[in-house]
Amino acid sequence: MQDKVREKAKPSIFILDVDGVMTTGQFFYSADGKVLKVFGADDNDGLSLLKNHLEVRFVTGDKKGFSISKKRIVDDMGFELDLVSTIRRIDWIAERYPLDTVIYMGDGIFDHYVMSKVGYSIAPKNADKNAKAHASFITSRSGADRAVAEACLHILESFFTPYNPDLLPSNQIKLSGEWTV
């Protein structure tokens, strides 16, 4: 695990790439086109612990698989998802947020362009070597294998109040594992 803390403004937004971070990065095709992506467990739980501290938003460059990502990210998890070019991502982010307040999590061959300019960056264990070289923190887990949950716990510990596994989270926090009957 690697951790390079940058002395910058307190983070206000966590932007995550979808494919390779929330998913395995694999695309399953049939004769009809892209039909499946594999999303991991516990990542939504970790994100629910961050929601009171940071805005959480997702980006994807996968136009053909956007409806699949939308189903999981927007419909099931309730977060914003934007279709953003992988090579124009830093411009898109800079138009919306002060870069020093951004935490970005990515894995791809172009994500290092973002990671080198934002306040803090995270890469999953199986990220591209350039992404890992520019990451402030590298998770011990791969994308879709609880890497996002690990990143969330790291963010809480580094910038806010660490998660205490001995205490049940407050009922004022809407957790992803809660359902109404």
URCOR-V655244 format. One record per backbone hydrogen bond with DSSP energy under -0.5 kcal/mol. NH is the residue of the N-H (numbers start at 0). CO is the residue of the C=O. Records with the same first field share a line. If there is no record, write none. Layout:
BEGIN
NH=CO ; CO
END
This chain:
BEGIN
1=137
3=135
4=2
7=5
11=100
12=100
13=54
14=12 ; 102
15=13 ; 56
16=104
17=58
20=17
21=17
22=17
23=37
27=35
28=26
29=32
32=29
34=27
35=27
38=36
39=21
45=41
46=42
47=43
48=44 ; 45
49=45 ; 46
50=46
52=49
53=49
54=11
56=13
57=79
58=15
59=81
62=60
65=62
67=64
68=64
69=65
70=66
71=67
72=68
73=69
74=69
75=70
76=71
77=73
78=72
79=55
81=57
83=59 ; 81
87=84
91=87
92=88
93=89
94=90
95=91 ; 92
96=92
100=97
101=98
102=12
103=101 ; 119
104=14
105=103 ; 121
110=107
112=109
113=109 ; 110
114=110
115=111
116=113
117=113
118=98
119=101
121=103
122=136
124=140
126=123
127=106
131=127
132=128
133=129 ; 130
134=130 ; 131
135=120
136=120
137=1
138=122
143=20
144=141
146=141
149=145
150=146
151=147
152=148
153=149
154=150
155=151
156=152
157=153
158=154
159=154 ; 155
161=159
164=162
166=163
172=169
173=171
174=172
177=174
END
